[in-house]
Amino acid sequence: MALAFLLAAASLPFFADPAIPAALGPINPRPGSWAEYLVRTRGREDVRVRATVLPAEGEGRYWLELTAAGESGIASAARVLIEGDRPWPANVGRMYVMLAAQQPVEIPLDRIRLALPRSTARVPVRVWRARSVPLWGLVKARSPRQSVELLTSGTTGGHSVFPPGWDQGNGRESAKR
């Protein structure tokens, strides 16, 4: 559910099945760690997703950067400031979205509308984990609607795809209007 919130808000078409992010559990937010996945969702194009943890000022805070590239070649990214080991909506301090190499735009948190599941029906999700995999330890997850498979990962070398100096504005570049 937490990642569904972040990604739905960022208009990124992955982790569309709320059962999969709910199965992920807490994240190990070690700066520089990253994991790249292939996400297959029934009725949508396959998407490569990279999740990277980047340092942030303040104890227990970090940036979670999520980038996606679909088969169509269109790429997008979301950068979310999080406090704690679960990226729940209440733990999100800021969110930026960058679509198709445009300038990043801040998304005001009060404008994000999350389509929460209307029922609490249990959906079977199979999850494979390994301690050596950074972030969630996720190797593979499969639900009736979606599958997520690890392509590659690392505990160091994670970097931002946002352009240098992107956050040096005076705040007027955001979507606050």
C-alpha positions in Angstrom: 0.0 0.0 0.0 2.8 2.4 0.8 4.5 2.2 -2.5 1.1 2.1 -4.3 0.6 5.6 -2.7 3.9 6.9 -3.8 3.7 5.5 -7.3 0.1 6.3 -7.9 0.8 9.8 -6.9 3.7 10.0 -9.3 1.7 8.5 -12.2 4.2 5.7 -12.5 2.6 2.5 -13.8 4.2 -0.1 -11.6 3.3 -1.8 -8.3 -0.3 -1.4 -9.6 -1.5 -4.3 -7.5 -1.7 -3.1 -3.9 -1.1 -6.6 -2.6 2.5 -6.5 -3.8 3.7 -3.4 -1.9 1.8 -4.5 1.1 3.8 -7.8 1.0 7.1 -5.9 0.8 7.4 -5.0 4.5 9.9 -2.5 5.9 12.7 -1.1 3.8 16.4 -1.1 4.8 17.2 2.5 3.8 21.0 2.2 3.4 22.1 5.2 1.3 23.6 4.2 -2.0 21.7 0.9 -2.1 19.5 0.1 -5.1 17.5 -2.7 -6.7 16.2 -2.9 -10.3 13.1 -5.0 -11.1 11.0 -6.1 -14.1 7.4 -5.5 -13.4 4.7 -7.2 -15.5 1.1 -6.2 -15.0 -1.7 -7.8 -16.8 -3.0 -5.5 -19.5 -0.1 -3.0 -19.4 3.4 -2.8 -20.9 6.3 -4.3 -19.0 8.2 -1.7 -16.9 11.8 -1.7 -15.6 11.8 -0.1 -12.1 14.9 1.0 -10.2 14.5 1.9 -6.5 17.5 3.8 -5.0 18.0 5.1 -1.5 19.8 8.4 -1.3 20.9 10.3 1.9 18.9 13.2 3.3 19.6 15.6 6.1 18.3 14.6 9.5 18.4 11.3 11.5 16.1 8.6 10.2 15.3 10.4 6.9 16.2 9.4 3.4 15.2 9.9 -0.2 13.7 7.0 -2.0 14.1 7.6 -5.8 12.0 5.4 -8.1 12.6 5.4 -11.8 10.7 3.6 -14.5 11.1 2.9 -18.2 8.4 1.2 -20.1 8.7 -0.8 -23.4 7.5 2.4 -25.1 10.8 4.1 -24.1 9.1 6.7 -21.9 10.9 7.2 -18.6 9.7 8.8 -15.4 11.0 9.2 -11.9 9.8 10.1 -8.5 11.9 11.3 -5.5 10.3 11.0 -2.1 11.6 12.2 1.2 10.7 9.6 3.8 11.2 9.3 7.6 11.2 5.8 9.1 11.6 2.3 7.6 8.2 2.2 5.9 7.2 4.6 3.1 3.7 5.2 4.4 1.9 8.3 3.4 2.2 9.7 6.9 6.0 9.4 6.7 6.4 11.3 3.4 7.8 14.8 3.8 8.2 15.8 0.1 7.7 14.4 -3.3 9.1 15.4 -6.7 8.2 13.9 -10.1 10.1 14.1 -13.3 8.4 12.8 -16.5 10.1 12.2 -19.9 13.2 14.3 -19.1 11.1 17.4 -18.1 12.2 19.6 -15.2 11.2 18.0 -11.8 8.0 19.3 -10.2 7.2 19.2 -6.5 3.8 17.6 -5.8 2.1 19.1 -2.8 1.2 16.3 -0.5 -2.3 17.6 0.1 -3.0 17.3 -3.6 -2.2 13.6 -3.8 -5.3 11.6 -4.1 -4.8 7.9 -3.4 -7.3 5.4 -4.7 -7.3 3.1 -1.7 -8.7 -0.4 -2.2 -12.3 -0.4 -1.2 -12.3 -3.9 0.2 -9.9 -5.7 2.5 -10.1 -9.0 0.6 -7.0 -11.0 0.8 -5.2 -11.5 -2.5 -2.7 -14.3 -2.6 0.8 -13.0 -3.1 3.9 -15.2 -3.2 7.1 -13.5 -2.2 10.7 -14.7 -2.5 13.3 -13.0 -0.4 17.0 -13.0 0.1 18.9 -11.2 2.8 21.6 -10.2 0.3 19.2 -8.2 -1.8 19.2 -4.5 -0.7 16.1 -2.5 0.2 13.3 -5.0 0.8 15.2 -8.2 0.2 12.8 -8.8 -2.6 13.8 -11.3 -5.2 10.4 -12.0 -6.7 6.7 -11.4 -6.0 3.7 -12.7 -7.8 0.0 -12.0 -7.5 -2.8 -13.0 -9.8 -2.5 -9.5 -11.4 1.2 -8.7 -11.4 4.7 -10.0 -11.0 7.9 -8.3 -9.9 11.3 -9.9 -10.5 14.7 -8.7 -9.5 17.1 -8.0 -12.4 20.1 -6.6 -10.6 21.0 -4.8 -7.3 23.8 -3.3 -5.3 24.6 -2.0 -1.8 26.7 0.9 -3.2 26.7 3.1 -6.2 23.1 4.2 -6.2 22.8 7.7 -7.7 20.1 10.1 -8.6 18.7 10.5 -12.1 17.5 14.0 -11.3 19.6 16.7 -13.0 22.3 18.5 -11.0 21.0 21.6 -9.3 17.3 20.6 -9.7 16.5 21.5 -6.1 18.1 24.9 -6.1 15.0 26.9 -7.0 13.1 29.2 -4.7 10.1 26.9 -4.5 8.0 28.5 -7.2 8.7 25.7 -9.6 6.4 23.4 -7.7 2.9 22.5 -8.5 1.6 24.6 -5.7 -0.5 26.9 -7.9 
